[in-house]
Amino acid sequence: MTTPTVRRNINQSSQSQKPEKANSLPLGARRLTAWAVEITLVVASGLVPFGIGVYANSRSDIQRVPLNPVLVVTERAIARPLALPVSYGIRNVAGPTNFLWTIALLAPLTLSVWQLYLLGKTGSTLPKRWFGVRVVNEEGKAPGLRAVVVREGLGRWTAPVSIAYVLWRYSFAFPNLGLFTFLAVLMVLGEGMGWTSRKRRRAWHDQLAGTYIIDAKDTKKPIKTPVETASEQPQSENDNQVNTSSKQPTPKLKIVHSPNFTLFVVGITSMIAVLSTLVGTQIYIQNQESLRKTQLVNTQKFLELVKQLNPSSGSSNEERQRAILALGGINDTQSIKFLVDLLVKETDPNILDTTQQALANIGINALPELKRMNLFLDGELQSKSNFRNIRQQQLDTNQQAINKILTVYSGKINNIDLSNAQLGAKSSEESSVFNLVLDNADLSGVLFKSANLNRASLKASRFRSVGEDGRWDTYDDVIADLSKTQLKQANLNDANLSRVLMNRSDLSRATLNKANLSNARLVGANLSSTQLIGSDLQQAILEDAILTGADISDAKLIEADLYAAHLSRVSAISTQLSHANLTNTDWQGADLSEAYLDHANLTNANFSAARLSGADLRSANMKNANLRNADISRADLREANLDGADFQGTILFPGKQDPGDRFVETSDLGSQAAIVQGVDFSTAKNLDPQQLAFICTKGGIHSRCP
């Protein structure tokens, strides 16, 4: 059997009709260039539709829809290994953005599969064909799909990127994504350079897949693989022109495996498997037997304690209290259910206190049963039964028990489900003995979805903490769920609600002064008359939120998204709204004095009768904004886009002061006028002669200026 030679197909000569520049480059340079073009095409196929989608999403005249679930799942799958933060809420995007981002996901995958198919079937992708580079196997033929998958999927990408990921993941720089990118590029390039294999430098992915890179442009002589080259005897330069087919094949070394050794290995492996099975089975049987004995002992102890609690047993209150505490020590399902039911049946205050203490000793295992009873009692109250007062007292007792457990086990209640739980008053007028108090508590990871937490005191409480990696803003951050939660009149001053999901929640008349709500999701939330003084709402999502009458003075809403939010009569004095999305927002009658609105998107915003005195509106997009009767004196409008903005009745400078009202002398009126120098008012609407005269005098731009 002779060693196969890599020979060219006849049709390869037709591929040589390319520019001479490509032919003049060395094979290594053309190979690298072709690979760079392949990567560029794949990346561009994703970046172009993604960029167009981002632009479409920034448009205010396009209807918004929930993000495609496929994109949501992909986002989470990417975020987890790369330690990126993930928001588990519904994100609204422009309709075309959904389509374009889906293309941005599928196009690179489709193009990559097509390139792999071409490489497997023909040995060349389009870029490789352009630069005269071809991949072949030892027989000089196209490598086939299986070899290409091994070459590209495992050798070129999976192995080097995995090594880079391990080095990055367990290094001091984690989760610095820039360092991971650098390591990944370094590993991929290093692997592609390869190392010397006999007489030729060959990349590891080629060695792994058994493939070779040949020059498809050079038709003067056949290209031999290293296998063939190694099989030839050394020759002089004059002998190199001899046909290689006349040479004798080099004998190959064969390794013969001993059948006895193979049988020995199989026997040892079988014995280990059998022994492991026997040991595992014995351990399982012993554990089950021990569990049955424990359950039997607990059942007997439970029955004895229940007898002591029977009213006909003649036990004293002290004995009953000891029995209740003993039941709390058993900590099994029947004991928990009995104690929860006892809270409803018992009326003695001392017995009730002891029962709550016993449930607190059991801890978070008692919360599911307490929640079941909580929902049952709330249902009884809603049905307007004849025992309403009694049911309310029972519900108060149940709520107190839940409150105690949450207080004692603060920071250890991750993933506890209290969805729909009733832990607050039904309405602001309702009087209740119980008010939830969890000040300075760690409630990270608790599911309060659709729960009633009205009037709760949650001052300085934390609804978010780091995960197992001990780092903030990574995929495993432990975050509570407060979506659709009732938090009317709740006290959340100084609370940490960063990245917390609060969509459709009711926070009306709540106080969140100096609270951390950065990156929180408050889509459709009710924040009317809410106090948010000095709060951090940077990059928060407040689309369609209601903030009517709220106080957001000194709050930070930099890069926040308030698309179509309702902000009438809001107090936003000195509020930071730089780069915020305020498209279609309603600020009618609001006070935005000294507010920072530079580079904000104010397209179609309604500022009628609003006060914007001293506001920073530099480079703001105020296209089609309604500024009727608004006060923008002392506002800085430089480089703002005023296309279609309505200036009917807008105050650009304060009127002259009545001499009879000069109890306090004001400063020069010129220093209180809006800064309009260089601002283009040509397409602004409803400018009166007095406004035009002011604009032209102060250096503004308009077609009617002299």
C-alpha positions as CSV (number, residue, x, y, z in Angstrom):
1,M,0.0,0.0,0.0
2,T,1.5,3.3,-1.1
3,T,1.2,6.6,0.8
4,P,-1.4,8.8,-0.9
5,T,-0.3,12.0,-2.6
6,V,-2.1,15.3,-2.6
7,R,-2.9,16.0,-6.2
8,R,-4.9,18.7,-7.8
9,N,-8.1,18.3,-9.7
10,I,-8.3,19.5,-13.3
11,N,-10.9,22.1,-12.5
12,Q,-8.5,23.8,-10.0
13,S,-6.8,25.5,-12.9
14,S,-10.0,27.5,-13.5
15,Q,-9.6,29.0,-10.0
16,S,-6.4,30.7,-10.9
17,Q,-8.0,33.5,-12.8
18,K,-7.7,36.0,-9.9
19,P,-5.8,39.2,-9.4
20,E,-2.0,38.9,-9.4
21,K,-1.9,40.6,-6.0
22,A,-3.4,37.5,-4.4
23,N,-1.0,35.2,-6.2
24,S,2.0,37.3,-5.1
25,L,1.2,36.8,-1.4
26,P,2.7,33.9,0.5
27,L,0.4,31.0,1.3
28,G,0.4,31.8,5.0
29,A,-0.6,35.4,4.4
30,R,-3.4,34.4,2.1
31,R,-4.6,31.8,4.5
32,L,-4.7,34.4,7.3
33,T,-6.4,37.0,5.1
34,A,-9.1,34.5,3.9
35,W,-9.8,33.6,7.6
36,A,-10.1,37.2,8.5
37,V,-12.6,37.8,5.7
38,E,-14.6,34.8,6.8
39,I,-14.8,36.2,10.4
40,T,-15.7,39.7,9.1
41,L,-18.6,38.4,7.0
42,V,-20.0,36.4,9.9
43,V,-19.6,39.3,12.4
44,A,-21.0,41.9,9.9
45,S,-24.1,39.7,9.2
46,G,-25.0,40.1,12.8
47,L,-23.8,43.6,13.6
48,V,-25.6,45.3,10.6
49,P,-29.1,44.2,11.5
50,F,-28.4,44.6,15.2
51,G,-27.3,48.3,14.6
52,I,-30.4,49.0,12.4
53,G,-32.5,47.4,15.2
54,V,-31.0,49.7,17.8
55,Y,-31.7,52.7,15.5
56,A,-35.3,51.6,15.0
57,N,-35.7,51.1,18.8
58,S,-34.7,54.7,19.3
59,R,-37.5,56.0,17.1
60,S,-40.5,57.3,19.0
61,D,-43.0,56.9,16.2
62,I,-42.8,53.1,16.1
63,Q,-45.1,50.9,18.3
64,R,-43.4,48.9,21.0
65,V,-43.9,45.2,21.6
66,P,-42.4,42.7,24.1
67,L,-39.0,41.3,23.2
68,N,-39.0,38.0,21.3
69,P,-38.8,35.1,23.8
70,V,-36.1,33.5,21.7
71,L,-33.9,36.6,22.2
72,V,-34.7,36.7,25.9
73,V,-33.5,33.0,26.3
74,T,-30.4,33.7,24.2
75,E,-29.6,36.8,26.3
76,R,-29.8,34.7,29.5
77,A,-27.7,31.9,28.0
78,I,-25.0,34.3,27.0
79,A,-25.1,36.2,30.2
80,R,-24.6,33.3,32.5
81,P,-21.1,32.1,31.3
82,L,-19.9,35.7,30.7
83,A,-21.0,36.9,34.1
84,L,-23.2,39.6,32.6
85,P,-26.2,41.1,34.5
86,V,-29.6,39.8,33.4
87,S,-33.0,41.4,33.8
88,Y,-35.7,38.7,34.0
89,G,-38.5,41.0,33.1
90,I,-40.4,41.8,29.9
91,R,-38.6,44.3,27.8
92,N,-40.5,46.4,25.3
93,V,-38.8,47.2,22.0
94,A,-39.9,48.7,18.7
95,G,-41.7,46.2,16.4
96,P,-39.0,46.1,13.6
97,T,-36.3,45.7,16.3
98,N,-37.7,42.3,17.2
99,F,-37.4,41.2,13.6
100,L,-34.0,42.7,13.0
101,W,-32.4,41.4,16.2
102,T,-33.8,37.9,15.3
103,I,-32.0,38.2,12.0
104,A,-28.9,39.4,13.8
105,L,-29.0,36.1,15.8
106,L,-29.8,33.8,12.9
107,A,-27.7,35.3,10.1
108,P,-24.3,34.5,11.6
109,L,-25.4,31.0,12.4
110,T,-26.7,30.4,8.9
111,L,-23.6,31.9,7.3
112,S,-21.3,29.8,9.5
113,V,-23.2,26.6,8.6
114,W,-23.0,27.5,4.9
115,Q,-19.2,28.1,5.1
116,L,-18.7,24.8,6.9
117,Y,-20.7,23.0,4.2
118,L,-18.7,24.5,1.4
119,L,-15.4,23.7,3.3
120,G,-16.5,20.1,3.8
121,K,-17.7,19.5,0.2
122,T,-15.3,21.6,-1.8
123,G,-12.4,22.3,0.5
124,S,-12.8,26.1,0.1
125,T,-15.2,28.7,1.4
126,L,-15.7,31.7,-0.9
127,P,-13.0,33.8,0.8
128,K,-10.5,30.8,0.6
129,R,-11.4,30.5,-3.1
130,W,-10.8,34.2,-3.7
131,F,-7.3,33.9,-2.2
132,G,-6.4,30.5,-3.6
133,V,-6.4,28.5,-0.4
134,R,-7.7,25.0,-0.2
135,V,-8.2,22.5,2.6
136,V,-7.7,18.8,1.8
137,N,-7.3,15.5,3.5
138,E,-4.4,13.1,3.1
139,E,-5.8,11.9,-0.2
140,G,-5.9,15.4,-1.7
141,K,-9.7,15.5,-1.6
142,A,-12.2,17.7,0.1
143,P,-12.1,16.8,3.9
144,G,-15.8,16.1,4.3
145,L,-18.3,17.5,6.9
146,R,-17.2,15.3,9.8
147,A,-13.5,16.4,9.5
148,V,-14.6,20.1,9.0
149,V,-16.7,20.0,12.2
150,V,-13.7,18.6,14.1
151,R,-11.4,21.1,12.5
152,E,-13.4,24.2,13.0
153,G,-15.8,23.4,15.8
154,L,-13.4,21.6,18.2
155,G,-9.9,22.5,17.1
156,R,-10.1,26.1,16.0
157,W,-12.7,27.5,18.4
158,T,-13.9,25.2,21.2
159,A,-10.5,24.3,22.6
160,P,-8.7,27.7,22.5
161,V,-11.7,29.6,23.7
162,S,-12.3,27.1,26.5
163,I,-8.7,27.5,27.7
164,A,-9.1,31.3,27.6
165,Y,-12.4,31.1,29.5
166,V,-10.9,28.9,32.3
167,L,-7.9,31.2,32.7
168,W,-10.2,34.2,32.8
169,R,-12.9,32.7,35.0
170,Y,-10.5,31.8,37.8
171,S,-8.3,34.9,37.5
172,F,-8.2,38.1,39.5
173,A,-9.7,40.0,36.6
174,F,-13.0,38.1,36.5
175,P,-15.6,39.4,35.4
176,N,-13.6,41.9,33.2
177,L,-15.0,41.0,29.8
178,G,-12.2,42.9,28.0
179,L,-9.5,40.6,29.4
180,F,-11.5,37.5,28.3
181,T,-11.8,38.9,24.8
182,F,-8.0,39.5,24.7
183,L,-7.2,36.0,26.0
184,A,-9.7,34.4,23.5
185,V,-8.2,36.3,20.5
186,L,-4.7,35.4,21.7
187,M,-5.5,31.7,22.0
188,V,-7.3,31.5,18.7
189,L,-4.4,33.3,16.8
190,G,-1.8,31.2,18.7
191,E,-3.5,28.0,17.8
192,G,-3.9,29.1,14.2
193,M,-0.1,29.8,13.9
194,G,0.5,26.2,14.8
195,W,3.8,24.5,15.5
196,T,6.4,22.6,13.4
197,S,5.2,19.1,12.4
198,R,8.1,17.3,10.8
199,K,9.0,19.6,7.8
200,R,6.0,21.9,7.8
201,R,4.4,24.2,10.3
202,R,0.8,23.0,10.8
203,A,-2.0,24.3,13.0
204,W,-3.3,22.1,15.7
205,H,-6.8,22.1,14.3
206,D,-5.4,20.7,11.0
207,Q,-3.5,18.0,12.9
208,L,-6.6,17.1,14.9
209,A,-8.8,16.7,11.8
210,G,-6.1,15.2,9.5
211,T,-6.3,18.1,7.1
212,Y,-3.8,20.1,5.1
213,I,-3.6,23.6,3.6
214,I,-2.5,23.7,0.0
215,D,-2.0,26.4,-2.5
216,A,-4.8,26.2,-5.1
217,K,-3.1,28.8,-7.2
218,D,0.2,27.0,-7.9
219,T,-0.4,24.6,-10.8
220,K,3.3,24.1,-11.7
221,K,3.9,21.2,-9.3
222,P,1.9,18.8,-7.1
223,I,1.7,19.5,-3.4
224,K,2.7,16.7,-1.2
225,T,1.5,16.1,2.3
226,P,4.0,15.7,5.2
227,V,3.0,12.0,5.3
228,E,4.3,11.5,1.8
229,T,7.3,13.7,2.3
230,A,8.3,11.7,5.4
231,S,8.0,8.4,3.5
232,E,10.5,9.5,0.9
233,Q,14.3,8.8,1.2
234,P,16.6,11.8,1.1
235,Q,17.5,12.8,-2.4
236,S,19.8,15.2,-4.1
237,E,18.4,18.3,-5.9
238,N,18.7,16.6,-9.3
239,D,16.6,13.6,-8.0
240,N,13.7,15.9,-6.9
241,Q,12.3,15.9,-10.5
242,V,11.7,12.1,-10.4
243,N,8.1,10.9,-10.3
244,T,7.2,10.1,-6.7
245,S,5.0,7.3,-7.8
246,S,8.1,5.1,-8.5
247,K,9.2,5.1,-4.9
248,Q,8.7,2.2,-2.5
249,P,6.4,2.8,0.4
250,T,8.0,3.2,3.9
251,P,7.1,0.3,6.2
252,K,4.8,1.4,9.0
253,L,5.1,0.4,12.6
254,K,2.2,-1.5,14.0
255,I,1.3,-1.7,17.7
256,V,0.0,-5.1,18.8
257,H,-2.2,-5.1,21.9
258,S,-2.1,-8.2,24.3
259,P,-5.5,-9.9,24.6
260,N,-4.7,-10.9,28.1
261,F,-4.1,-7.3,29.2
262,T,-7.4,-6.3,27.6
263,L,-9.3,-9.0,29.5
264,F,-7.6,-8.0,32.7
265,V,-8.7,-4.4,32.3
266,V,-12.3,-5.4,31.4
267,G,-12.4,-7.7,34.5
268,I,-11.1,-5.1,36.9
269,T,-13.6,-2.5,35.5
270,S,-16.5,-4.9,35.9
271,M,-15.6,-5.8,39.4
272,I,-15.4,-2.1,40.4
273,A,-18.8,-1.5,38.8
274,V,-20.4,-4.4,40.6
275,L,-18.9,-3.4,44.0
276,S,-19.9,0.2,43.6
277,T,-23.5,-0.9,42.8
278,L,-23.6,-3.2,45.9
279,V,-22.1,-0.5,48.2
280,G,-24.5,2.2,46.8
281,T,-27.5,-0.1,47.2
282,Q,-26.5,-0.9,50.8
283,I,-26.1,2.8,51.7
284,Y,-29.5,3.6,50.1
285,I,-31.2,0.8,52.1
286,Q,-29.6,1.9,55.3
287,N,-30.6,5.5,54.7
288,Q,-34.2,4.5,54.0
289,E,-34.3,2.4,57.1
290,S,-32.9,5.2,59.2
291,L,-35.5,7.6,57.7
292,R,-38.4,5.2,58.5
293,K,-37.2,4.9,62.1
294,T,-36.9,8.6,62.5
295,Q,-40.4,9.1,61.1
296,L,-41.8,6.5,63.4
297,V,-40.2,8.1,66.5
298,N,-41.4,11.5,65.4
299,T,-44.9,10.2,64.8
300,Q,-45.1,8.7,68.3
301,K,-43.7,11.8,69.8
302,F,-46.1,13.9,67.8
303,L,-49.1,11.9,69.0
304,E,-48.0,12.2,72.7
305,L,-47.6,15.9,72.4
306,V,-51.0,16.3,70.7
307,K,-52.7,14.5,73.6
308,Q,-51.2,17.0,76.0
309,L,-52.7,19.8,73.9
310,N,-56.2,18.3,74.0
311,P,-58.5,20.5,76.1
312,S,-59.8,17.3,77.9
313,S,-56.3,16.3,78.9
314,G,-56.3,18.5,81.9
315,S,-52.8,19.9,81.1
316,S,-51.9,23.4,82.5
317,N,-51.0,26.3,80.2
318,E,-47.3,25.9,81.0
319,E,-47.5,22.2,80.0
320,R,-49.3,23.1,76.8
321,Q,-46.7,25.7,76.0
322,R,-43.9,23.2,76.5
323,A,-45.6,20.7,74.3
324,I,-46.0,23.4,71.5
325,L,-42.3,24.2,71.7
326,A,-41.5,20.5,71.6
327,L,-43.6,20.2,68.4
328,G,-41.5,23.0,66.9
329,G,-38.4,20.9,67.6
330,I,-39.8,17.9,65.6
331,N,-39.9,20.0,62.4
332,D,-41.8,17.6,60.1
333,T,-44.8,18.2,57.9
334,Q,-47.5,17.0,60.3
335,S,-46.1,19.1,63.2
336,I,-45.9,22.2,61.0
337,K,-49.5,21.8,59.7
338,F,-50.7,21.2,63.3
339,L,-49.1,24.4,64.6
340,V,-50.3,26.5,61.7
341,D,-53.9,25.3,62.3
342,L,-53.5,25.9,66.0
343,L,-52.9,29.6,65.2
344,V,-56.4,29.7,63.7
345,K,-58.1,27.7,66.4
346,E,-56.5,29.1,69.6
347,T,-57.6,32.3,71.3
348,D,-55.3,32.4,74.3
349,P,-52.7,35.1,73.7
350,N,-50.0,33.2,75.6
351,I,-50.6,30.1,73.6
352,L,-50.6,32.1,70.3
353,D,-47.3,33.7,71.2
354,T,-45.8,30.3,72.0
355,T,-47.1,28.9,68.7
356,Q,-45.6,31.7,66.8
357,Q,-42.3,31.1,68.6
358,A,-42.4,27.4,67.7
359,L,-43.0,28.2,64.0
360,A,-40.1,30.7,64.2
361,N,-37.9,27.9,65.5
362,I,-38.9,25.7,62.6
363,G,-37.9,28.5,60.3
364,I,-38.4,28.8,56.5
365,N,-39.8,25.3,56.3
366,A,-43.0,26.7,57.9
367,L,-43.5,29.4,55.3
368,P,-45.3,27.4,52.6
369,E,-47.9,26.1,55.1
370,L,-48.3,29.6,56.6
371,K,-48.8,31.0,53.1
372,R,-51.5,28.4,52.4
373,M,-53.4,29.4,55.5
374,N,-52.8,33.1,54.7
375,L,-54.5,32.8,51.4
376,F,-57.4,30.8,52.9
377,L,-58.1,33.4,55.5
378,D,-57.9,36.2,52.9
379,G,-60.4,34.3,50.8
380,E,-62.7,34.0,53.8
381,L,-62.5,37.8,54.3
382,Q,-63.3,38.5,50.7
383,S,-66.4,36.3,50.8
384,K,-67.9,38.6,53.5
385,S,-68.6,35.8,56.0
386,N,-70.4,36.3,59.3
387,F,-67.1,35.7,61.1
388,R,-65.3,38.6,59.5
389,N,-63.8,40.0,62.7
390,I,-62.6,36.6,63.9
391,R,-61.1,35.9,60.5
392,Q,-59.3,39.3,60.6
393,Q,-57.8,38.5,64.0
394,Q,-56.7,35.0,62.7
395,L,-55.1,36.6,59.6
396,D,-53.3,39.2,61.8
397,T,-51.8,36.3,63.9
398,N,-50.8,34.5,60.7
399,Q,-49.1,37.6,59.3
400,Q,-47.2,38.1,62.6
401,A,-45.8,34.6,62.4
402,I,-44.6,35.2,58.8
403,N,-43.1,38.5,59.9
404,K,-41.1,36.9,62.7
405,I,-39.7,34.2,60.4
406,L,-38.6,36.7,57.8
407,T,-36.9,38.8,60.5
408,V,-35.1,35.9,62.1
409,Y,-33.9,34.3,58.9
410,S,-33.0,37.5,57.0
411,G,-30.5,36.8,54.2
412,K,-31.4,33.0,54.2
413,I,-34.7,33.1,52.4
414,N,-33.6,33.0,48.8
415,N,-36.3,31.7,46.5
416,I,-39.0,31.7,49.2
417,D,-42.3,32.0,47.4
418,L,-44.7,34.5,49.0
419,S,-46.5,35.3,45.8
420,N,-50.1,36.6,46.4
421,A,-49.5,36.6,50.2
422,Q,-51.6,39.1,52.2
423,L,-49.1,41.0,54.4
424,G,-50.7,44.4,54.4
425,A,-53.9,46.4,54.6
426,K,-56.4,46.0,51.7
427,S,-56.9,49.8,51.4
428,S,-55.6,53.0,52.9
429,E,-58.8,53.4,54.9
430,E,-58.7,49.9,56.4
431,S,-57.5,49.7,60.0
432,S,-55.4,46.7,60.8
433,V,-53.6,45.6,64.0
434,F,-50.7,44.2,61.9
435,N,-48.2,46.2,59.9
436,L,-45.2,44.4,58.2
437,V,-42.0,45.6,59.7
438,L,-38.8,44.4,58.0
439,D,-36.4,47.3,58.5
440,N,-32.7,46.6,57.6
441,A,-33.7,43.1,56.5
442,D,-32.1,41.1,53.7
443,L,-35.0,40.0,51.4
444,S,-32.8,39.1,48.4
445,G,-34.4,36.5,46.2
446,V,-37.8,36.5,47.9
447,L,-40.8,36.1,45.5
448,F,-43.3,38.8,46.5
449,K,-45.1,38.7,43.1
450,S,-48.7,40.1,43.4
451,A,-48.3,40.1,47.2
452,N,-49.9,42.8,49.4
453,L,-47.3,44.8,51.3
454,N,-49.3,48.0,51.8
455,R,-48.0,50.2,54.6
456,A,-45.0,47.9,55.1
457,S,-41.9,49.4,56.8
458,L,-38.9,48.3,54.7
459,K,-36.4,51.0,55.5
460,A,-32.9,50.3,54.4
461,S,-33.9,46.7,53.4
462,R,-32.0,44.9,50.7
463,F,-33.8,43.2,47.9
464,R,-30.7,42.2,46.0
465,S,-27.3,40.7,47.0
466,V,-24.3,39.0,45.4
467,G,-24.5,35.4,44.3
468,E,-22.0,32.6,44.7
469,D,-19.2,34.4,42.8
470,G,-19.3,37.2,45.4
471,R,-19.5,39.9,42.8
472,W,-22.1,42.5,41.9
473,D,-23.8,42.8,38.5
474,T,-23.2,39.3,37.4
475,Y,-25.7,36.6,36.2
476,D,-26.1,34.9,39.7
477,D,-27.0,38.0,41.6
478,V,-29.8,37.1,44.1
479,I,-32.7,39.5,43.2
480,A,-36.2,39.7,44.7
481,D,-39.4,39.7,42.5
482,L,-41.8,42.6,43.3
483,S,-43.8,42.6,40.1
484,K,-47.5,43.5,40.5
485,T,-46.9,43.9,44.3
486,Q,-49.0,46.2,46.3
487,L,-46.8,48.7,48.2
488,K,-49.1,51.6,48.8
489,Q,-47.8,54.0,51.5
490,A,-44.8,51.6,52.1
491,N,-41.7,53.0,53.6
492,L,-38.7,52.1,51.4
493,N,-36.3,54.9,52.3
494,D,-32.6,53.9,51.7
495,A,-33.7,50.5,50.4
496,N,-31.6,48.7,47.8
497,L,-33.9,47.8,44.9
498,S,-31.3,47.8,42.2
499,R,-32.2,45.6,39.2
500,V,-35.3,44.4,41.1
501,L,-38.3,43.5,38.9
502,M,-41.2,45.8,39.9
503,N,-43.4,45.8,36.7
504,R,-47.0,46.9,37.3
505,S,-46.4,47.3,41.0
506,D,-48.4,49.9,42.9
507,L,-46.1,52.2,44.9
508,S,-48.5,55.1,45.1
509,R,-47.8,57.5,48.1
510,A,-44.8,55.3,49.1
511,T,-41.6,56.9,50.3
512,L,-38.4,55.9,48.5
513,N,-36.1,58.8,49.4
514,K,-32.5,58.0,48.7
515,A,-33.4,54.5,47.6
516,N,-31.2,52.6,45.1
517,L,-33.4,51.8,42.0
518,S,-30.7,51.8,39.4
519,N,-31.5,49.4,36.5
520,A,-34.8,48.5,38.2
521,R,-37.7,47.5,35.9
522,L,-40.8,49.6,36.7
523,V,-42.7,49.1,33.5
524,G,-46.3,50.3,34.0
525,A,-45.7,50.9,37.7
526,N,-47.9,53.3,39.7
527,L,-45.7,55.8,41.5
528,S,-48.2,58.6,41.8
529,S,-47.6,61.0,44.7
530,T,-44.5,58.9,45.6
531,Q,-41.5,60.5,47.3
532,L,-38.3,59.7,45.4
533,I,-36.1,62.6,46.6
534,G,-32.4,61.9,46.0
535,S,-33.1,58.4,44.7
536,D,-30.8,56.6,42.2
537,L,-32.8,55.6,39.1
538,Q,-30.0,55.5,36.6
539,Q,-30.8,53.3,33.6
540,A,-34.1,52.3,35.3
541,I,-36.9,51.2,33.0
542,L,-40.1,53.3,33.6
543,E,-42.0,52.8,30.4
544,D,-45.7,53.7,30.8
545,A,-45.1,54.4,34.5
546,I,-47.4,56.8,36.3
547,L,-45.6,59.4,38.4
548,T,-48.3,62.0,38.6
549,G,-47.7,64.3,41.5
550,A,-44.5,62.5,42.5
551,D,-41.4,64.2,43.9
552,I,-38.2,63.2,42.1
553,S,-36.2,66.3,43.1
554,D,-32.4,65.7,43.1
555,A,-33.0,62.1,41.8
556,K,-30.6,60.6,39.3
557,L,-32.4,59.3,36.2
558,I,-29.4,59.4,33.9
559,E,-30.0,57.1,30.8
560,A,-33.3,56.1,32.3
561,D,-36.1,55.0,30.0
562,L,-39.4,56.8,30.7
563,Y,-41.0,56.2,27.3
564,A,-44.7,57.4,27.5
565,A,-44.5,57.9,31.2
566,H,-47.1,60.2,33.0
567,L,-45.3,62.9,34.9
568,S,-47.8,65.7,35.2
569,R,-47.4,67.9,38.2
570,V,-44.1,66.2,39.1
571,S,-41.6,68.1,41.2
572,A,-38.2,67.4,39.4
573,I,-36.1,70.3,40.8
574,S,-32.4,69.7,40.0
575,T,-33.2,66.2,38.8
576,Q,-30.6,64.6,36.6
577,L,-32.2,63.3,33.3
578,S,-29.1,63.5,31.0
579,H,-29.3,61.0,28.1
580,A,-32.7,59.8,29.3
581,N,-35.4,58.6,26.9
582,L,-38.4,60.9,27.6
583,T,-40.2,60.2,24.3
584,N,-44.0,60.8,24.5
585,T,-43.8,61.7,28.2
586,D,-46.4,64.0,29.7
587,W,-44.9,66.8,32.0
588,Q,-47.9,69.1,32.0
589,G,-47.6,71.5,35.0
590,A,-44.4,69.9,36.2
591,D,-41.6,71.8,37.9
592,L,-38.2,71.0,36.2
593,S,-36.3,74.0,37.5
594,E,-32.5,73.6,37.3
595,A,-33.1,70.0,35.9
596,Y,-30.4,68.4,33.7
597,L,-31.9,67.4,30.4
598,D,-28.8,67.6,28.2
599,H,-28.7,65.0,25.4
600,A,-32.1,63.7,26.5
601,N,-34.7,62.5,23.9
602,L,-37.7,64.7,24.4
603,T,-39.5,63.9,21.1
604,N,-43.2,64.5,21.3
605,A,-42.9,65.3,25.0
606,N,-45.6,67.5,26.5
607,F,-44.2,70.4,28.6
608,S,-47.3,72.6,28.5
609,A,-47.5,75.0,31.5
610,A,-44.3,73.3,32.9
611,R,-41.5,75.2,34.6
612,L,-38.1,74.6,33.0
613,S,-36.4,77.7,34.4
614,G,-32.6,77.2,34.5
615,A,-32.9,73.7,32.9
616,D,-29.9,72.3,31.0
617,L,-31.3,71.4,27.5
618,R,-28.1,71.3,25.6
619,S,-28.1,68.9,22.6
620,A,-31.6,67.7,23.7
621,N,-33.8,66.3,21.0
622,M,-37.0,68.4,21.4
623,K,-38.6,67.4,18.0
624,N,-42.4,68.1,18.1
625,A,-42.2,68.9,21.8
626,N,-45.1,70.9,23.3
627,L,-43.8,73.9,25.1
628,R,-47.0,75.9,25.2
629,N,-47.1,78.4,28.1
630,A,-43.9,76.7,29.5
631,D,-41.3,78.8,31.3
632,I,-37.8,78.2,29.9
633,S,-36.2,81.4,31.1
634,R,-32.5,80.9,32.0
635,A,-32.7,77.5,30.2
636,D,-29.7,76.5,28.1
637,L,-30.9,75.5,24.6
638,R,-27.6,75.4,22.7
639,E,-27.4,72.7,20.1
640,A,-30.9,71.5,20.9
641,N,-33.1,70.1,18.1
642,L,-36.3,72.3,18.0
643,D,-37.8,70.8,14.8
644,G,-41.6,71.2,15.1
645,A,-41.5,72.3,18.7
646,D,-44.5,74.4,19.7
647,F,-43.6,77.7,21.4
648,Q,-47.0,79.2,21.7
649,G,-47.0,81.4,24.8
650,T,-43.6,80.0,25.9
651,I,-41.6,82.3,28.3
652,L,-38.1,82.8,27.0
653,F,-37.3,85.6,29.3
654,P,-39.1,87.0,32.4
655,G,-41.3,90.1,32.0
656,K,-40.3,93.5,33.3
657,Q,-40.7,93.8,37.1
658,D,-43.5,96.1,38.3
659,P,-41.9,99.0,40.2
660,G,-44.5,98.7,42.9
661,D,-43.4,95.0,43.5
662,R,-39.7,95.8,44.0
663,F,-39.6,94.9,47.6
664,V,-36.7,92.6,46.7
665,E,-34.5,93.9,43.8
666,T,-34.0,91.2,41.2
667,S,-30.9,90.7,39.0
668,D,-30.6,91.9,35.5
669,L,-33.2,90.4,33.2
670,G,-30.6,89.5,30.6
671,S,-29.0,87.0,32.9
672,Q,-32.4,85.4,33.4
673,A,-33.2,84.9,29.8
674,A,-32.9,81.6,27.9
675,I,-29.6,80.9,26.2
676,V,-30.4,80.7,22.5
677,Q,-27.2,81.7,20.8
678,G,-26.6,79.5,17.7
679,V,-29.9,77.7,18.2
680,D,-31.9,77.0,15.0
681,F,-35.6,78.1,15.5
682,S,-36.3,77.9,11.7
683,T,-38.7,74.9,12.0
684,A,-40.2,75.8,15.4
685,K,-43.9,76.5,15.5
686,N,-46.1,79.4,16.8
687,L,-43.3,81.9,17.5
688,D,-44.8,85.3,18.2
689,P,-43.1,88.6,17.1
690,Q,-41.7,89.2,20.7
691,Q,-40.1,85.8,20.8
692,L,-38.6,86.2,17.3
693,A,-37.2,89.6,18.3
694,F,-35.6,88.0,21.4
695,I,-34.2,85.1,19.4
696,C,-32.7,87.3,16.7
697,T,-31.3,89.7,19.3
698,K,-29.6,86.9,21.3
699,G,-28.0,85.2,18.4
700,G,-30.6,82.6,17.5
701,I,-31.2,81.4,14.0
702,H,-34.4,82.0,12.1
703,S,-35.3,82.8,8.5
704,R,-37.0,86.0,9.6
705,C,-34.0,87.3,11.4
706,P,-32.4,90.3,9.6
